[in-house]
């Protein structure tokens, strides 16, 4: 251990390594990965001798690719672009042209990594980042294994970051996990879900377990229900329809991001804050998720829908089936609302309502905890029924923060109550912009900390839950219908009915 | 109205603050801490107001500025209130309030009362004591401080001031975490110097360092002493194996230079663009890394320190005694 690091470390120090990005010409590299790494260097977090190899199929020169990245960095970097720093940073980026099936390309990659080791005097740590379409995962992982690149040199490590989707159903996820684990140990596998890198998602555990006032109330004795909303005010811009129509809202968002949020909200206190301590606690939530089996159960508890023509942000919007690269007869859901139950001692009888959709009125992701009403013997006539419950809201994005709604007496001679809101906003309290989720997650992977990454069993349990719903939609004789809602509205009437049946309403965002 | 804001009577401060917010369109009054600055300096109030304006950009707080003038010709008390608002979306959206006091011939009890009477309840108290300690810094004051900021490089007699601090820290009523801005300013240098030995090929060079020289600008001897104290206490060098020294630099720059039989490891500031460059030259190996030099303005340094939280590890017990010895030589 570097003795000068001992009192400087505020987190596990990342190891120097080479980051090999597969699919480096894609959007993710330009918007998130390279700006994220640049920001880490800007903040003094990137270890010395960190190198980046951009592995992709197209013909490009190092210099040409660096120029493309520079333009992206100017646009997307959280920190201002500094020419001097960029000059230093970009010299560490090299472009490696090869297809993912080309063994010779991987052999050249091995030679390149060896040359870095010799030139820099490093031990040869490598972080492989699969930023390609999932169709290529098999080819890349097999090639990494066959070329020997997945096996780290002595005293070094080789790790892999896998981007979602982690499969399209349980069998494909199991296959992917098998291929990944045939090549890398599970401990060296980092399945990235960028929601877990967001400050507010990380703050859920702090809110719950570092504040004594919440945890005693965090159960079915005090909580009426929980809502998780992920709304987007965009449709299928930029040709996204082609991918989206093969996935749909349930697989694209619920299987990963939103079930991860459910697990953070519903988990028991972990035994410790180690990666496996936290992930064991989350897995127990996934195991306790009540599955909806068959068209009838799914029909009662899950609503799927597509948007029709409407208006969003003052602009006319076409319906989902009229979107670019979406088939006219598509049955893919652009919206899904579901009622879930976590069948555990703590959450018995508490519904978790999840809704996610495209072309909704605004962009917002938040979790709201709706507490039981106070006994009504004193003030039951004085407040509107719908606003009598205390609501704790955790805003994931945008305007990250936490608010608590409570009732207060309106000044005056009469006892009249109105809801008021105590609001904590990250931006106003801390001023400083939060680091991008990818910055934190890449640094964690370099440091060998997998706490904020999904483990194999988490992913597979989530798919078990999702697959039953997909099966009812696509393989039953009488599948639940696809509802409709006008673009720019808050979803289909059927989603409202889902809560009305339980005497509840969706929270107004 | 001066830069200090609107003059108010002491007894009217709370009502004046309320009125200030009622007439202002600020959407949010935010506060994470009570941040007080105490100085015995005739012309520090406006400069400290600028510092508060800078700090509140990233750290919302209730600011209390106190200028004490013990040598003033007569006893006097003046107060002002103002707000520091940050723009968001073209509007003043987040505001921190500042209460300023100018006290002529104040008694210790008056100063204590001024601090205690204007705190935002339940929030921690951060006190930045500027300059040398005076009898005002007694147990009835320091027992209420959560974090104490000092700047040891401004002290004429560091040994005496650290002795006062040691007495306060040893007092069972005190609970404050101590932050020395001199030490905070060194963080970029410490990170860049540590980064030299992160390099795998440089790690083994650590035990072979035969000389360590830190150069410093004219007025930064204390900083250099602290940096040298940190490096020597963290390593296993002894005086016979490694010659360690500080010296004033003609170019007015702080640099760190390690000499080993295989080559040199250095940290130098880059020209004009706010970075530090660490260079490892060992045999055939040459490696450079750029690190942010960190902010140079006081407000940013204080804001960064407030955000980082936590105690300065080993600073008081280990680094300070070594640094005092170096300063004394």
Interface residues (C-beta under 8 A of the other chain):
Chain A: X2 X3 X4 X5 X6 X7 X8 X10 X13 X16 X41 X42 X43 X44 X47 X48 X49 X82 X84 X85 X88 X120 X121 X122 X123 X425 X427 X428 X429 X430 X431 X432
Chain B: X28 X30 X32 X57 X58 X59 X60 X86 X88 X93 X94 X187 X188 X190 X191 X192 X193 X194 X195 X197 X198 X199 X200 X201 X203 X206 X230 X231 X234 X235 X236 X270 X273 X275 X278 X285 X287 X288 X289 X290 X291 X292 X303 X307 X308 X310 X313 X314
